[in-house]
Structure formats: structure tokens, C-alpha cells
Amino acid sequence: MTPATSVDADVLVAGRANNLTVALAEGRAVAFAWIDLSTSEIGTCMASLEGCGPALARIGPSEILVAQWPENSDALAVAIRSAGLRHGDLGRPSLTPEAVEAVLSEAFGPAGRTAMRGFSPPELRALAALLDHVRVVVGQLPAALPSPRRAATGDTMEIDAPTLRGLEVLDSASGAEGSLLAVLDRTVTAAGARLLRRQLCAPLTSIEVIGRRLAMVRYLVADVGLRRSCREGLSGMPDLLRACGRLSLGKGGPRDLAAVRDGLGCAAVLTARLDKSSDLPPGLATARWELGAAEGVRRGVAAMLRRALIAAPPLSVTEPGFVAPLYDERLDRLRTEAEATKAAIEALQGRYAQETGIKTLKIRSNSVLGYHVEVPSAAARGLGSEFRLRQGLASTTRFSTTELDQLAGALEAATEQARSVEQAVFRSLASAVLGLREALMRVAHAAAALDLVCGLAQAAAESLWTEPELTTEGVLAIQGGRHPVSERLLEGQGRTFVQNDCVMGGGNRLWLLTGPNMAGKSTFLRQVAIVVLLAQIGSFVPASHARVGIVDKLFSRIGASDDLAAGRSTFMVEMLETAAIMNQATDRSLVILDEVGRGTSTHDGLAIAQACMEYLHDVVGCRTLFATHYHELADVAEAMEHGACMMMDAAAGRHKEMFAYKVKPGRAGQSYGLRVAARAGMPGGILERASELLAKHRERAAFRTDPTG
């Protein structure tokens, strides 16, 4: 067993999927199949070799097994390593076409096979290999497995792992608390948290779908009462998907049945609260209908579970007493018999004490002797022949009697029969629940979707975000943009975030951004990308106004890291990531590049940076933010038809800030590195020497550029 094949609550993280993934390469493409055994959600997708990184980011595997590596390409290996995934070879022989069909038919039945008609042959082979591995490792396939979902290409923005890391979407250098997810997440259910995480890794590209979600968020921002009411109702929603997942593998317990019971109760409450609003936007109306569609289920299974289970059942089916009284006549009779026998044993103790005159006589039970009579050793000799010696200790002596043995046997039989009946009741209830699994999944997904939009509305209302405008045009117009993570950090310090605009499109789609260290270049780059990402998940954005042309692929090259395990230097990793951007970006992409070429010599780095900038402008034609310390590139950018030179204001900011953190047109004349070094506490002698050397370097540079020199 590995973490990806476990459904143990102690191993799982409530707000993260636990996907086990199989990759199978064929030609220039790779088929991916994945399953989250904790929920039984299962799916497939196809990706080009170059698209493996975004595909893995979208799936979010906990573990990936490769059934077949690509020939003459390390693209899949690079994508897996870049994502930092636990991985290995599948280690199982390839399945024959007959074996593939047998596995899929066993897992999904005729109806499921019909639903998979649009799946490609590589996807079906990857799916069969995945299920075959699950069957071997886990020992069985999940019962009532839902039909797999095929993720279509082009319906989501492509983002790879380096971009997610660079933008600090899910995690940050300071930990998860410094991420966009931490600032945005207002979900109150585990399924809602998992859905939000998936959305951040694969934003939408359909204006219609985004608009539908924005309409829900807008409605919930305006209707504070409904938002609060829905969030209160959702806060009691158990994790239906994981409860059913455990039951489907035979690893569930009474508490999972109670989760289904309580979850259906929450669905009824949410339906009633949504019914109070007559003008719901289409998305919320659909959620209300999906939650209300479980009415038939509630009348059947929910009512049965309410009658069958006690209010707070135990975790394990081996712990007795979880079936409520009056549910099963035979169980009630056996429990009555057991209680009567216990009362008889208690009465027998009183009688023995009276007959023997030993007031301290007790009838006890343990796992070794079972029920027995216990008296002080000094009083043991006075007992009659009906008391048979079982065990002598220093202070007490233990006996048995024929009458006690008969009562103990009767109690054991009644208790064992009651346990057997109770477990049969559990199996019957679990079977009934799994028989309605598709309906329960619809309820769970509807609740998660409602939680998602309520959370987005809550975040927007708390942070005073605005609704973005989406368009198919290649524009990006952000007014008063802010970085949500930095803004929250500064607010905690009693400071104000400096807003900045970014207007690109038409004759102005490449910005060359120069400026001092620590003046806010990287923060500005990230905030522009984050505004786009948030807009395309259907969220309000941290800006006073935003008009966003749909982005098909988002690339970010920010920060530096090496890959020692693969023998790759920081510069090599930078070049690999930059090459992927150059090879994959389209005219609808957004590219964020920070300090390209800094890991090598000045001349080499400058040449690479300029060539990349020219390629993005002349060949790709995408929206590009290009931050650099190579001030020589400003001449190149100014000569470009669709280029613009922007700079971070080097003036001192408010509240004794080192810089103003404001973006404005122009080009920076210097990097102000000594000012930053002084702020960092560099010794004064070093700063003085550095100033002398800087003056000499500038003098020599001026002499070399002087045509009369």
C-alpha cells in the first residue's frame, strides 16, 4: 500500500485530492488515467508531450506510475520531476486488448462501457492498467464505481508546475499560509476545498462558463443573507464522497453511513434556503435543482438511515450498539435477552453473597476466565462443592459454578448473535447507499459547487474585489491592481498596498520592466498573472477594474532553483523552463518572465534575454511582461512595434519605504543595488569599497562607449 492507495483518514488531507495516476505514452502523445480511491472519482485525458506539465498540474497526482515511457523524449520525465511527484514504473505486463476489455467491463459494466465510447484507445489502456494495479494492490475494485470523466482539451487554461510555484498559487517559500490559496479559500466543506484547488490549477477558458460562475458570485456578494445562510448550512455538510469511497472498498463504518444521513439532511436544508429566492441566476438554480433532486433519496435511504442509526455511531463496525432500537426486531430481541441475562448474573451475585455470607463476593469477567466468582482468599475455604476452583491469587480466589457458566454461555450467544445481526444490518445499509451512489455524488458535487461560489463571494466581499470583464480580444487592462497576498500581509502591519495599472493589447502587448532591486517588479508580475487567473476561475479580482482577454496558457518564469537529483544547475533549470515557454506559447497566452539569462555571463545572458524577447514579440505575438536588469534591452523594446518600456519608480515611498513601488513609463537608469545592500545591513567598509568600485566600472564603461575615446 502507498499513500495514493490509502483511504485512511489519518493519511488523507481533507482539502486535497489523493489521485493515483497512470501515464501511458503512444507516439507523440501521453494518455493519463487517474482515480481517487478515497472518493472513487475517476477520469482520463490526453496530452501532447509538451503538454504533460499542464496535464499533471490539472490532475494533481499524489503518485504517478508510468506504464509506457515516450520513445526518444524525456518530456514526461521532465514534467514529473518539475512537479516533484512520487513516481515509478507500473511494473505490470501490458494488458492484451481482451484483458483491457475484461477489466473495464468488470469495473463499469455495460452501461459504463457505453459511456466510454468517446475515449481514445490509449486512454482506455491507461484506465485498464490503472484499475488492474488497484485490484492487485488493494485486493479489489471499488464497488459501484461511477463512470469515468474524460477531461477535454482546450476547456481549461494550461498551467504547469513551475508556473504554479512561481506565482505561489498553492504554496509559497514561507509555507502554505503565504499562498494565493490561503488568501482565497473561504470554503467550509472538504469537497469545496478540493474543488477550489482544482480550479486554481485549471482555470476556465469558456467565456460563457466563466460568466455563469461570475453571475453566481455577483448574486451572492449582493445577497448577504443568502450567502450567510448557505455557508451556515454547508458548514454541517459531511464529506459524502469520501464516506461513499470507504464504503465502496469495504473499509467504511457506521460513521460513514451517518455522514450520508447527515449530508442528505444538509442538502434538504440548503434546498429550502435556496427556494426562498425566486430570481436565482442559472448556476444557483442548477445547484438548487441538483440538491433537491435527492428528495426521492431522502424519502428512502435517508429515512432508513435515520431510523437505523443512533445519533453518534462509532467509527468501526466491530463496535456494537450503532443500530438504533426498534429498527430490527430480531436485534431488539437478542439485546433484550442479553440484558436479561446480565440482570440474572447480577442477581446471582447477590444470592451467592447472601447464601455464603461473604459480603465482598463479586462476579467478574475477563478475557482469560470469562465470567467467574471472586472472593477474598481467606474466605475461599468456606465455599461449598458447587464452587469449582479456577484460579488462586495472593489476595483473591476465583471460582466457577454450573449456573454461572450457563448464564455466561447464554449471554455470549445472545451477544454474538446480536453482533452478527448488527453487522448484517450494516452491510444491508451500505449496499442500499452504494446502490444510489450516482445520486449521492450529484448531491455532493452540487454542495461543493455551491460552497465554491459562496467562498468566492465571501472573499470578494471581505477584500472589496471587483467583477472582471472577460473578452475574446487579446487585451489585458487592469486598473488599480493589487497582489492579494502582499496586501493582506501589509494590512497586518498597518500599511497600505500600492496599486498599479497594467494596460496591454493592440499596439502594446510586450512590456519591458526595469527598475531597482526590491522596488516591486516581481510582485507586480505576479499580481497581473493572479488577476488573470482569478478572473478565469470565475472570481472577483483585486483591482478597481479589470478587462481580461481569455488566456489559453499561462507561463511564469520567476525565481531560481536547481535540480541536484537530475544533475541540473540553476541556469539549466531556467533554460529548460524558458525553452518550454518558447515552444508552447501561442498568441493567446500570457507570459511572465523575470530576469531571464541571469545565471550565466553578462554577455551570454543579455543575448539570450534579447533573443527570447524578440521571439515572443515577433513570432509568438502574445501578451508578455519581461522584467530585467539588462537595461540595454530598453533600446530593443522601444524599437519594437508592439513593445513598451516601463519602470519601477526609484523614488522613496511613504512611511520610510525604500521605494515608491509604482509602475510608470520609462527606463531605469540604475539598479540601486548599494541602497538595498545597505538596508540589508552590509558592513559600512564593504559599502564604501563597493561605491568606489562602482564609480570605476561606470567610468570604464563610459570610456568604452565614447566614440572619441
N, C-alpha and C positions, 0 to 999 in steps of 0.2 A: 504494500500500500504506500502511496505517496500523498503529499498534501492535496494534489488535484483529484485524487480518487476518494478522499475522505468526506464524510458528511457529518463528522463530529463537530458539535457546536463549539467545542474548545479550540478547534483548529481553524474554523471558518471566521472570516471577518464579516460582520453583518452587512456593511455597506459596500462590499466588493464581491463581484462575481468570482467563481472558482472554476474557470474554464480549463478543461483538459482538451488539448488541440492536437490534431494530426495534420501534417503537411505532406502533400504528395505532388511532386513535380512531373510535368509532362511537357516536353518541348520547351517553349519559352514562357510557360505559364505554370502556376502553382495552385493546386486545389487545397483549401483549408476546410476541415470539419472540426467542430468543437461541441462539447457537451459540458454543462454544469451539473454534475451529479447531485448537487445539493438542491437543485430546483428542477432538474430534468429538461431545462431549456436547451435546445439543440439546433445547430444551424450549419450552413456551409457558405462558402464564397469562392470565387475565382479571382486571381490577381496575376498581373504580369510579373516578371522577375523584378522589374524596377518598382512595382507597387507592393512588394512584400512588406515593406516597413509600415505603410499606412494600414494595410490589411491587419497586421499584427496589433497595431495600436487600437484598431476598431474592435478586434476580438478581445484583447486584454487577457491573454492566457496566463494561467498560473504555472503551466508546464506545457511544453510542446515536444511532440515525438515526430520524427521525420521518417515517413515510410519510404520515400524515394527522393534523393537529392537531385538538384538540377545537374545536367552534364555541362561541363566547360563554363561554369558560372558559380561564383561564390556569393551571389546577390542574396540568396536566402540565408546563408550563414552570417553575412554581414548584418542583415536585418534582425536576426535573432540575437546576435551579440550586442547590437546597438540598443535593443530593447531590454537587455540584461535578464533574459529569460532562462529559467531552468529548462534544459533541453537534453535530448538524447536520440538515438536511433530507436525505431519502433521495436526492432528485434524479433519480428514475427514474419514468417514467409508470406510472400504476396498471395492474395486470395485469387482463386480462379473466378471467371465470370459466374459459374454456377454457385460458388461459395458466397460471392458478393450478393447474389440474388437471395440465397438462403438466409443470410444474416439479416438483410433488410426486411425480408418478409416476416421473419421471426420477431423483429423489433417493432414493426409498424403495422403488420397485417395488410390485407388487400387495400383497404381504404387509404392507408398511409402511402403505399406504393403508388397509388393513383395520384396522390397529391405531389409526388416527386417527378412527374413527367417532364417538367422543365429543367431538371437538374442535368448537368453535363456528366459524361461518363467518368472523368477524373474525380468530380465531386462525389459521385456515388461510391467509387472505390475508396476514397478517403473516408467517407462516412462508414462504410462497412469495416474498414480497417480499425477505425476508432471504436466501434461497437464490439468488434471481436476482441480488442485489447481490454475493454471494460469487462467483458464476460469472463476473460481469463483471470484478470487481476482481482475483480470484485467477487467473482463467482456466479454472477447472474446479471441479466439486463434489468433495468428498471421496469416495473410493471406499469401498464397503461401509459407508455411513452408517447408524448404528443408528437405530431408530425413536425419534421424539421423545417426551419425557416431558411430560405435562401436569400442572402443579402445581395441585393442588386448593386452593380457598379454604377457610379455616377449619381446616386441619390444622396450621397454624403460628401462633405469636404474631405480631402485626403490630408492627413497629418501624420507624420512619423514620430517615432520615439524621441529623436534629438530635438525636434521642434517642441514637443510637449515639455521636455526637460528645460529647454532654453527659455520658454515662456513661463515656466514654473506653474503649469496648469494643475497638475495633480500633487506635486511635491516641490519643495524648494531646498536650497542649500541649508536653510535654517530648520528644515523639517516640514511636515505636512501643514503646520499652522501658518506658514508663510506662503501658501499656495493660493491660486485663484479658487480652487475647490473649497478651501476652508472659508474664504470670504463669501462665496456664493451660496453655500449649502444651507438651506433652511428647511430641508425635508425632515419629516418626523416619522417616516417609516423606513425600514431596511430596504424594501423593494424600490421605494422612491429614491433613496440614496444611490442604489446601484444604477438606476435609470439615469440619474443626473451624471454620474461618472461616465457612462457610455456615451451620453450626448456630447460631453465635452471632448471626448476622443473622436467623435464623428459627427460634427455639426451638419446641418441640413443644407441642401443646395436648391431645393424647390421653393420658389417664392410663395406659391400657394400654401404649401405645408407650413412654412415659417409664418406666414400671415395668419394662418389658422391658430397657431400657438400664441402669437402676439395678441390676437384678439382675446384669448382666454386670460392672458396675463393682464391686459389692459382692463378687462372687466373686473378681475379680482383686485387689482390695485384700487379701482374706484369704489368697489363694494367691500368696505372694510368688514362689515358684519358677516357677510357670507364667507369671506376669506378666513376670519377668525373661527367661525362655526365649523368650516370644513377642516381646518387644521386641528381643532379640538377633537372632531370625530375621527380623523385619521390617526391621531396620537395613540389611540387604543387598538389600531389595526395590527394584528399579529402578522408574522411572515408566512402567509399561506403557501407561497411557492416552496419554501424550504420545509415546511411541515409535510406537504404532499411528497416532496422529494425523499424525505426519510421514510415515509410510509411505503413508497414505491419500491424501495430497496429492502423492505423488511426490517429496517432499523428504527422505525418510529415507535412511539409510545403513546400512552393516554394523553399526555400533554399536547401532542401534535393533533390529536382529534379535537381537543379543547380549542386549539388555535383555529381550526376550521370552523368550529361552532361560533367562537367569538368573532372571527373575521366576517362571517356571514351576518352576524348581528351588527357589526360596524357598517357593513355595506347597506343594510336597511336604514340605519341612522343617516348615512350620507345621502342616500336616495331621497329621504324625506326632507333633508335640509336643502338639497338642490331643487326639489319640487316646489319650494316656496318662491323661487324666482321664475318668472314666466318668460323673460326675454334673454335667456342664456345664449351665448354665442354657440356656433355649431359644435366646437370641440367639447365644451362643457355639457352640452345637450347629449352628445355621444357618450361621455363618461357617465352621465346620469342614467342613460338607457342601458349601458353595459352593467352598471351596478344594480339597476332594477331588474335586469334580465335574470338575475339569480332568485327572483321571487319564488319560482317553482322549486328551486333547490332548497330554499329556506323552508318552504312548506313541508318538504320531505326530509332531506338529510339533516338540515339544521334543527328541525323539531325533534327528530330522532336523537340527535346528539345531546340536545338539551335534556331530554328525558333520560338518556342513558348514562350521562357522566355527572359526577359530583362537580361542585363549583371549581375546585382547585385540585385536579388529579395529579398523581405522582408522575415522575419522568419516565419510569420504566414499567413495562407491562408485568414484570415479575413482582412488583409491589402491589399487594392486594388492596381491595377496597375502593377502586376507582369507579366501578359501576354503581350508579345511584340505586337506592332502594326502590322497589315497585316496578323496575324495568323488566326483570327476568324472574318469572315465578319460581323456576327451579332453583335459581341462585338465592332467592329470598328464603326458600325452604331450607336449603343447606346452611345458610347463615344462621337461621333460627335454630336449627339443630345444633350447630357449633356453639352458639351462645348458651343454649340449654345445657349442653354437656359441660361447658365451662362453669355454669352455675352449680351443676351437680358435683363437680370436683371441689368447688369452693365449699359447698355444703358438707361434702365428705371430710374435708379438713376439720370443720367444726365438730363433726360427730366423733372423729378419731381423737381429737383433743379432749373431748368430754369423756369418752369411754376409757382412755388411757390415763386421764388425769394429768397429762403433760400439756400445760397451757402454751408452751413455746413450740409445740409441734406445728410444722408447716408442710404444705405440699408445694413443691417447687418443680421447675423444669429446666433442663439444659440440653445442649446438643449431643451430649455423650450418653446420659442415662435416660433422657426423656423425662416423663413425669415420675416423681418419687416422693416418699415421705422422709422428712428430715427432722431429727430430734437431737438434743444435746447428747454427747457420748455417755455422760453419766446416767442418763435416763433410758438408754437403749436396752438394758438387761430386763427391764420390766415389761417389755412388749411381748405380746402373745405369738403363737406359732404362725398366725396368718401374715405376720410381717416378715418378709424374706430379705435377708441382708444383701445389699447391693454394693455398698462402699463404706469403708470406715476411715474417718479422718481424725485428726488430733482432737478437735473440739466438737465435731458433729458426726452422726452416723446416718446413713441413708438406706431406706428400705423400699420395697415394692409390695403391693398386695394384688390379689386377683381382681378385686373390684376396681381398684385404681387403674390397673392395666386395661381392663375392659373399657372404662370411660376414656382413657387416653387413646386407645385404638379407635374408638368411635369418633373422638374429636379430630384425630389425624385424618380419618377417612372423610369426614364431612368437610374439613378444611381443604384437603387435596381436591375433592370433587368441586368445591366452590371455586378454587383457583383454576381448575380446568374449565369450568363453565365460564368464568370471568374472561379467561384468555380466548375462549371461543367467541364470546361477545365482542371482544376487541377485534378479532380477525374479521368478523362479520361487519362491524362498523368501518374498519379500514377498507374492506372491499367495496362497501357502498360509497365511501368517499372517493376512492380511486375510479369508480365507475362514472363519476361526474367530474372527472379531473379537468376536462376541457372547459366546462362551465366555471369551475373554480379558478382556473388560470385566467379566464376572461375577467372575472371579478378582481383578481389580484393585480392584473395589468392595468385595469381601469383605475383602481385605487392608487397605483404607483404613478400613473399619468396625472391624476388629479393632485397628488402630493407634489409632483414636479412643478406644475404651473402655480400651485399655491405658494411653494417655496420661492419660485422666481418672482412672483408678485410681492412677497414679503420682503425679499432682498431689495427689490426696486423701490418699494415704499420707504424702507428704512434708510436707504442710501440716496434717495432723491434722484434716481436714474430716470432717463427719458426713453421713450419708444423710438427705435430706429426706423428709418425708411429703407426698404430693400428695392433694388432695381437690377435689371439685367445689363445695364450700361457699365462700362469699365471705369467707374468713378469711385472715389473714396473721399468723402467730405465730412470731416469731424470738427465740430466747433466745441471748444471748452472741454476737450478730452481729459480724462483723469485715469490714473492707474489705481484700480480698486484696492489692491493690497497695500501699496505705499500710502494711499490716502488714509486707510484705517490705522496704519502704523503711526502716521504723523498726527492724526486726531488724538490718538492715545497720549501723545506728547504735548498736546495743546498747540499744535502747529497746523498750518493750512497748506494743502497741496496746491502747487502752481499749475493751473490749467494751460493746455496748449492746443492749437488747431493743427489740422493736417488736411489739406485740400489737394487731391491728386485726380488726374484724369484729363483726357483730351490732349492738350499740348504740354501737359505737366504730369508725367507718370513716373519719373525717376527723381528721387530726392537724394542728393549727396549731402550728408550731415556731418559737419566738422564741429570741433569745439573742445574745450579743456576736459581733462580727466575729472570725473566726479561732478560734471556740470549737468548730468541728467540724460545723456544720449541713450544709454541702454534702457533706462526707464521709459523714455519716450517711444523707443522702438517697440518695446513690449506692450505699452498701453494701446498703441494703434492696432497691433495684432489682436490684443484681447478684446477690444471693442468690436472688431470684425467677428471674432469667434463667438462672442456673446450674442451679437445680432443674429448670427446664423443658427444658434440653438433656440431662437425664439425668445430671447431675454431682452429686457430693457438694458440700456448701456450707460456707463459712467461718462456722460457728455451732455452738454446743453442741447446739442443737435447732432444727428449722425445720418448721413445718406451713404449707404453701403452697396456698391455693386457686387453681386454674388461672386464669391471666390471659390474656384474649384479645388485648388490646392494651396495650402498654407505652409510656407517654408521659413524656418528661422535658424540662423547660424549665429548664436550668441553664446559666449563663454568658451572656455578651453578645458579639455580633458584628454588624458591619454588612455590607451588600452594596453596595459602591460601584458595581460594574458595572451593577447594576439600579437605581441611584439610591435605595436604601432605607437609611434610618438604622437605628441600633441599635434604637431603640424600635419602628420599623416592623417590623423582622425579628422582634422579640419578640412584637408583636401578631399577626403572621401565624402564628407557631408556636403561640401561645396559642389563637388562633381555631381552628386545625386540631384542637387537643385538645378544645375545647368542642364542636365539630361532630362529632367522630368517637368520642369515648369512650363506652363502654357501662357497664352496672352490673357487668360482669366485668373491667373494665380496672383498671390501676394507674396513677395519675397522680402525677408528681413535679414540683412547681412550686417554684422558688426565686426570691424577690424579684420577683414579678410587679408591674409598674407602676413600677419604679424609674427608668425612663428619661424620665419626664415630671415635671410639677409634683407636689408632695406631695398636694394635694387630688385631682387627676385620678388619680394613681397609686393612692391609697388607695381611691377609688371603684371603679376598675377591679378592683383586687385583691379587694375585698369582693364585688363582683358575681360575679366568677368563682368565688370560694369558695362563695357561696350556690348558684350554678348547679350546681356539682359535687355539693354536698350534697343539694339539694332536688330537682333534676331528673334528673341522671345517676345518682346513688347509687353511685358507685364508690369504691374504696379510694383515699384521697388523702393525700399528705404535702405540706403547704403551709408553706414556710419564708418568713418575712417579717421586716422591720424595722419594719413598721407595727404597733406594739404595741396600737393602738386595735382591731385585728381580734380581739384576745383576748376582748373583750366579746362580739363576734358569735359566736365559736366556742363560748364557754361556754353561750350561749343555744341552740345547735343541739342537736337531739335526738340526733344521732349524731356530735357533734363532741367533741374533747378538746384541751385546751391543754397543750402540752409545751414544755420549755425546755432549753437547754444550760446546765449548771451554770457559774456565773460564778466559782466558787471557783478558787483557784490549784491547779494539778495537781502531780504528783510531778516530781522531777528538775528543779525550777525551771521547769516548764511554765507558760505564761501562764494556761491554763485547765485544768479537770479533764477536758474532753471527754466529759462524762457527760450523757445524756439523762434528765430526770426530769419528773414532773408539775409544772405551774405555768406562770407567765408571767414573762418577763424584764422588769425594771423599766427597764433602760437598755442601751445598745449597747456601752459601754466603748470607744468609738472612740479616745479620747485615749490609752488604755493601748496600743492597737495602734499608734497613730502614734508613741508614744514608743519602742516596741520596734523600729519601722522606722527609727529614727534621725532623726526630725524635730528640727530645732534647738530648743533649750530656750526661746528667746524666743517662738517661734511657739506652743509648747505652753502657755506661761503666758498668752499673749493668748487662745488658744482656750479655756482654762479660764475666764477672765473672761467671755468672750462666752457660753459655755455656761451659766454661772450666770445671766446676764441673760436669756437666752432662756427658761430654766426659770422664772425669776421672772415674766416676762411671761405665759408660758403658764398658770402657776398663778393669776395675777390674772384672766385671761380666763375661767377655769373656776370662779372663786369667785363663788357667787351673791350674795354681799353686796358684791362689788367694784364 
